[in-house]
Amino acid sequence: MGIGAASEVGLSPILVRPVREQLEHDRVIRLLQAKYKKKYEAGINPGAEQSVPVGPTTAPLFPDVALHSTDRSRRLLGVIEVETGESINHLEAMSQWARLGRLRVPFQLYVPAGSIDTTRRLCADYKIAVDEIWTFHYVGDEMRFTLIQKSPQKSRRKTTQVVVTPRGGRASAGTTVKKATTRSVTKKKALPKPTRKTPKASPKPTRKTPKASPKPTRKTPKASPKPARKATPKSKKPSRPAARTSLVRSRRPVKRG
């Protein structure tokens, strides 16, 4: 909700939001509009604007972003509420979150990254049905959105009128009309037909060719070494006795005196 968002139903608990937070609030709204415009017809209520009402005509609500279908019916498909640090309190939770959570469409809540614990506690205290809780924070000059919590889809019950007609005839003026509730029926998945498993052709037995046994290698006996002939000692010839040298006395003539 914007600054001083007042309507015939009552005043919003946030009468004055700081200027800095209001600028951040409106910027997040416009970023979300650009994010969802490809899939929905996204209407916004920035600031004090109340141009896109939702809910009953006697007590309309003005969420920050309203998501409608793109066809001629313009059916409401979801609502988004953006909060800042100052707007996360008990009064805002009771007057806005609880009422938006009772609508039969998904309700998304965008809060600053530092306020996630307070948001969860308020939703638990007042039993507010929130489908998704997102956080937003800056990374430089770029705004980043992070999904923190996602609840399972609610089973919305729709009331339809069923006319009870007698057998074989049309409904008379006095027939009663009963209201029946159609519960969300989960379709059973068709069981896949059993596929016939074609037996795999057994592979033909491959004949194992016996490996040729290696031919025995003939071991040539090593030639025994010939016995080395011992050198026979040479027979020493008997040494002839040395000839006795007879002392030849020189027979010199003796000179007789």
Secondary structure, DSSP 8 states (H G I E B T S, - for coil): --TT-B-SS-B-S-S---HHHHHHHHHHHHHHHHHHTTTSEEEE--TT---S-BS-SSS-B--SEEEE-SSTT--EEEEEEE--GGG-SHHHIIIIIHHHHTSSS-EEEEEEGGGHHHHHHHHHHTT---SEEEEEEEETTEEEEEEEEE-------EEEEEE---TTS---TT--EEEEEE---------------------------------------------------------------------------
